Amino acid sequence: MAKPPLKKLIQNQAYAIVLWQLGVSCLLALFALFLGGRTIGFSVLMGSMAYCLPNLLFVWRVFRYSSAHEMAKFMAAFFMGEMLKLILSAILFLVIVKYLPVSLLSVLVGFIVAILAFWIVCLWRFSSKTVPQQTILGA
């Protein structure tokens, strides 16, 4: 069976990280829903989505470039994507807090957990022995 190209492996890893992040965020929102009620659960979900959705957009835009000859495009897309992700996350956070019936503390908890989930999943995925070394090294 043919091995998928490196570009596809890298894209799959990036999307897997974001899907795990979304999963952790949704589980936390369900937990908050059962413990604190609808407003708390909704607030946690909205807070986590304020980071997860821009992160998904970031992965979609940046990981189109992953070959060695596209390195300059990748770096430019990465820096622009990260800046756009941070700005979009801040705007979404402010819109959620200002216009939706949410608990500020719960939104903040959801936002922070989404950020932590991203980094924990990254550490877990890239320290796992199942990740091909060429995906990590970019070779």
N, C-alpha and C positions, 0 to 999 in steps of 0.2 A: 504494500500500500504506500502511495506517495506521501511524503512528508509535506505538511502545509508550509507555504512560504513564511519567512520570518515576519514580514509585515502583518500577516494574519495572526500569528502567534502573539505578537505584541498587542495588537488591537484586542484580541480575545482576553488577554491578561488585564488590560485596562478596563474593559467592560465588566469583567468578573469582579474586580475590586469595587466598582461602583454598584453593581448589583448586590454584593454582600453588604455594602454600606446602606443601601436602601432597605435590605432585609432586616438588618439590625435596628434601623430607625423605625421601621414599621412594627417590629416586635416590642420595642420600647413604648411606642404609642399605644399599642394594645394593652400592655402592662399598666400604663398610666390611665387608660380608659377604665380598666377594671378596678384600679385602686382609687382613682380620684374623680371619676365621672367623665361625662362627655366633654365639658369645657377643658379639663386638664388633658385628656387624651388628644383632643383636637389641637390644643395649643402645642403639645409636644410634637405631634405630626407636622404641623405647619412650621415649627422651628427647625425641625430636621430637613424638611423639604426646601427651606430657604438656603440650605447649603448643598443638599444632594442634587437638586435640579441644575444649578449652575455648574456643579462638578460633572454632571452627565454631559452638559453642553461643552465643557472644557475637553473632556475625553473625546467626544465626537469630532471636535474641530482640530485638536492637536495631534491625535494619533493617526491622522491620515498620512502623515509624513513619518516614515520609520526606516527608510533605507539609508545607507551611508551617503549616497550622493544627494540626499534631501536633508542633510543635517542642518544647513543654514535655514531652510524653510521650517524645519522642526523647532529650532531654537527660537526663531521669530514668533512662530505660532504659540510656542510654550509661554513665552513672556507676555505676549498680548492676551493669550487665553487666561493666564493666571490673573492678570490685571482685570480683565473683564469679569472673571469669576468672582473676585473679591468685591468689585463694584456692584455686580448684579446681586450677590448675596446680601450686601448691606441694604440695597434698595428693597429687596424682597422682605428682609427682616423688618425694616421700617414700615412698609405697606401692611404687613401682617399685623404688627402691633397697633398701628394707627386705625386701620379700617375693619379689622375682624374682631369678633367678640372672644378674645383670648386672654389668658393669664400671662403676663409678661415673664414671670419667673419660669413658667412651664415652657414658653417659647424659647427662652434662653437655654434651658436644660436640653431641649430637643436639638437646638443648634450646636451646642457644645458636644453632645453625644454623637451627632453626625460627624463632626470634625474628628473626634477621638476614634470613632468606628473606622473612618477612612484610614487613619494611621495604623491602627491595630490590625486591620485587614491587610494593609500593605506589608507590615512586618511579618504577619503570619504567612501570607502568600509567597513572599520572597525569601523566607527562611525555610520553607518547606522543601523537602527533597523531590517533590513531584514537579516543581517548576524547572523547565529545561534551562540549563546554564546559558545557552545562547540567548534566551529571552532576557535574562538579567544583564548579561554583558553587552547585548546589542550586536553580537557578532553574527 
